Amino acid sequence: MEIPLINLKEQYKTIKEECDKKVIDILSSANYIMGDNVKKFEKEFSDFVKVKNSVSVGNGTDALIIVLKALGIGEGDEVITTPFTFFSTAESISFVGATPIFVDVDKDTFNIDSSKIEEKITSKTKAIMPVHIFGQACDMDEINRIAKKNNLKVIEDACQAVGAKYKGRNAGALGDIACFSFFPTKNLGCAGDGGMIVTNDDDLATICRGIRTHGSGENGQKAYNIINNIINNEVQLDESKDNTIYNPLKYFNYLIGHNSRLDEVQAAILRVKLPLLDDWNRKRRDNAQYYSKGLSSTGLITPIEKDGMTHVYHMYILQSEKREQLVEYLKENGIATGIYYPVPIHLQKAYKELGYLEGSFPIAEYLSKRTFAIPMFAELKTEEKEYIITIIERFGKTYE
């Protein structure tokens, strides 16, 4: 039996007819950029997360960069974040000229340890960027308390946590502003790259809209007025312009911006998938419970779900002292795995100049040597889960 880590082909089969029709309709329309599907998806995503504003962008990394720019964070500033995450979290901070300040993680949830944040705050600190890693939200009450006390912004990196909940509230609605990724492997993924910024702050959303398209046009002008405290900000948006062929307003630039847009094809595919997301996440949670029960006697450490959380299991992460041998054994038996993350960010060569050494963040380093993911997707069959559990049990008996 061959079982992939994520089975995008099986997901596509369930929505093929509707997706194919949407894509063909868009190709026939020749309206590919910032069109009707993008506008509707932004509204639908806002309704899903329960926030006022959604700003679609080209990918999750761009979302983080644009948010940092919109908040005015740059050279000489510091942003507190985690070393146990995908590189783009810290990379976005560096990209705008700021410095990522790392805080070790919680051993059970892998999320940033909120009890260690305050000691890292300096006069240069401008924001905290928690990452809801693998699909479970961080300790947001404590993070928000610290941020409010120290006049800091909270930027949620929710790229792995679409649909996750914290005390009944959606990831993405828990800080000042949040970022999502729609990379194909995410719980809500498109057929390429895509991302979203969400916030209840209307002015911040307008600035993000201005930055995403070269600081130009109506949104660029409105963003310029907000940044420069120009009170008369009654700029009229012209929705009739064709953004694919020619919009004369894009040749008037007000800010140094970015070029990061979600295209119509991706928006249309995401619109097909969004109404199915809660059910897909429920199936992931069911699969996780099945795994945890079946693996309870293997000696492996299985994921936990903290009280008040709704974990959406972007990845199902196990811990083992014999990771390399077990991963190889699973591969030999047709079961795909993934190691997230083999080198924590503070030990990456790209951050050598920050001066971190092995031992700087012992929990992140400990997890980087022990954690690995096994197949997790909504379409997992019972026989596939049983096979995976059986092979892991067999490994334990062979290598005990």
Buried (B, 14 or more C-beta within 10 A) or exposed (E): EEBBBBBBEBBEEBBEEBBEEBBEEBEEEEBBBBBBBBEEBBEBBBEBBEBEBBBBBBBBBBBBBBBBBBBEBEEEBBBBBBBBBBBBBBBBBBBBEBBBBBBBBBBEBBBBBBEBBBEBBEEEBBBBBBBBBBBBBBBBEBBBEBBEEEEBBBBBBBBBBBBBBBEEBBBBBBBBBBBBBBBBBBBBBBBBBBBBBBBBBEBBBBBBBBBBBBBBBBBBBBBBBBBEEEEEBEBEEEEEBEBBEEBEBBEEBBBEBBEBBBBBBBBBBBBBBBEBBEEBBBBBBBBBEBBBEBBEEBEBBBBEBBEEBBBBBBBBBBBBEBBEEBBEBBEEBEBBBBBBBEBBBBBBEEBEEBEBEEEBBEBBBBBBBBBBBBBBBBBBEEEBBEBBBEBBBEBBEEEE
